[in-house]
Amino acid sequence: MARERNSGAGASVIGLVVFSFLFFITLILAVLAYSNLGEAENKAADAEARLRRYVSAADEAAVRARLEDRTPVVRQLLDELETMRRWLAGDANQSKEDIQKRMEALGIDFANGTLRAIQALQADKQANDELIEQLQQQLASVNAEKERIAANAQQVEAASQTRVTELQNQIQALQAENRSYSERLTAMRSELEAVLNQTQEQNLARFLAYDQQLEELQRENTSLRDQLKKERPTLAVDPTRQVDGTIVGILSEDNLVTIDLGARDRLPAGITFEVFDHTTGVVVEEENQVRGKATIEVINVHPNTSVARVVQIERGAVIHEKDLLVNVVYDRNRTHKFTVFGDFDLDNSGTPRLSDRRRVEAMIRNWGGQLVEDLSYDTDFLVLGVEPQMPEPTDDIDPVKIREYEAAKEKFETYQKLRVKADAMKVPILNQNRFLYLIGYYTRY
């Protein structure tokens, strides 16, 4: 027991010694470790400071994140560098200087950031794309308008061509018609010239024959007068048979007289009467000449009376009321025949009109005259309007112009033919003024 007790005590001592030794060693080691720990912390703090000079905490965290896939950071950086070079230049082997030069050549500000430049370019590209789209739309609209205009131009050209063809056909037809008119006019002119020459020759032959007949009649008349003188040297005629009217008033101061003949008696202004004394009657002198003591001319015709002026009076003769009036030609019961042609200007407007011709014809009918269409030996008066002018020949192919030319030419030729014919027939020709004076339209004192 004592041995067991001693053995146990010795073991405890040994254990205590060992424990103490170990504690001492541990203490020494702890002191050494503490010393080394401070130095290590200093070194770590120094290393941390130097590290922060190059790598921030965020960068370190990013590097640690990259280390999670167990790829070296340098490798990752090199890969990213190659990728960036490939993105920028299309070639991973391009250097930074080469890439910078190329960007500067393209106008990219390398210092302000490539992405910003790219974004600016993208914005420009987008604006340019929008502008291109607008321009394309405008171009499409312009092309559509161009096609529409081209279609309209084709339609207009087709219509114009059709119209030109129609006009050409019309021109050809009118030219043909004009040639036909010209030929007809030439033929008519030749025919008229031939007729005119023939008429002139006939009239000349007729005039010569009339002259011969007149000479024979004059010789016969002279012979008959000689016989009449031998048989009846003085011939008294019943005054009541040849009296046409009487004087009903005298205005001696004005050398005027009033007679009992007027428009109802178809008395024309300008007619003259021989005045015979109412106590002696009408006496026919030798050679059947009727000559009174005075001669009067009618100057103003009223419905039932007229005013006349004394144009001649024998010396010592006096005109009295109831004196007799004689005109061997005047016959109140005779209807005068008138042929009227042309246009008249009764209002003196300077423009002859067909309507004024109708007024002239109405005046003749109201005066008691008779209108006849054709001029003949039975016609008493030819009344002509304003003389038409010979129209100038025209080269116009317009049918209306041609018809107007033909009508004007026909009117001119008819006017001239009527004058020649009236002269040949000894038919008195009255212009507008003479006609109006004849029927008493003008008042003259």
Phi, psi and omega in degrees: 000314180295323177294321179295324180289324179288320178298321178292323179291323179294322178296321180296320180296313181301316179298320179296319180297314181298319179297318180295318179298315180296321178297320180295315179299317181296321180296316179299316181295324179294320178297315179297317181296320180297320178297312179297325181295319178295317178296319180295319178297322177297314178298319181295318179295321178295318179295320178298319180295315179296323180296320182291340175294333184248329184228128177279170179296322179294318178296321180297319179296321179294322179294317179298324178294322178294331183284351181294328179273012174061022173261134181301142183296320180301319179297318178298316179297318178296320178297317179295323178297316178297319179298316179298318178296320180294320178296318185283314188248347184081003182217121182290344183270355179293140178276166179298321181295318179297318180296320180297317179297318181295320178294318178297323177296329178274358179085019180265127178283101183295329185288331183272004177104131183290320182296319177298318178298318180295318178298319177297319178295320178296318177298316177298318180297317180298316178298319179294322178297316179297319178296319179297319179297316177298316179296321177297319177297316177298319179297318178297319178296317178297318179297319178297316178297322178297316178297319179296316179297320179298319178296316178297320179297321177296319179295316179297318179297319178296315179296319179297318179297319178296316179296318178300318179298316179298315180296320177299318178296317179296318179298316178298317179296317180293323177297317177297317179295321178296318177298319179296317177298317180299317178296318179294319178297318178298316179296317179295320179297316179297318180296317179295320178297319178295317179296319180297316178298317179296319180295318178299318178296317179296317180296320179297316178296321179294319179297318178298318179295320178297320179299317179296316178297320180297317177300317179296318180294321178296318177297317179295321179295319178298318179296316180295322178296320179298315178297321181294322178297321181292321184277318184223089181299323180231129184243119177263133184247142178299121184298324184293340183280331185250358182286129179262332181187186181222162176273130183245354179197152183227131173242084189293328181296324182263004181060039182237155176224159175247134181241163185268025176246141181214200183297328179296339178266009181055045180273122179273144173293143180097348180288149180247152177228146170272137182257125178242147178293136185288347179274332181258338180081191183266130179238129178268124182279188178300150182062027175058030177272134179256110182225119182267190181282345179206162177234132179238154179236129180287127182242342181212120185256124174254173182303314184245342179226171178215159177252134181228151177254149179277116183261341180200138178212140180293152180297130178085351182279151179230137179267133181238161172296150183075002174298151188270147179243135182222134169220116188292346182262325186293135177215111183294339183267359181267139177265119180278142181257133183237138168248126184245136177212145175101179179255147185240161179231075184292332181269001181055042179274351182089359181234103177297141182225150177293330180296327178290331175295321177297323177295319178298316179297321178295322178298319180296316180295319178294327179287345180103007179276173181238133178271129176238140185287313186258142177280128181215182179291342178277351181284132180273323182218142170252116181257117182248139177278202179297132183294123179286156179265147176290119183290150176287139177301144183240145174259006181293137181265004179290123181302325180297314179298321180295317179295321177297319178298314181296319180295316179296320180293319179295320179296318179297313182294320179297318179302312181294321179297319180295321178297313180297318182293319179295320177299319181294324181271000182060033177272127180301136178255126180246128169276186186299313183295317181294323179295312181298324178292324181297315185273003178083021180291324178270145174257124185227130178240000000 
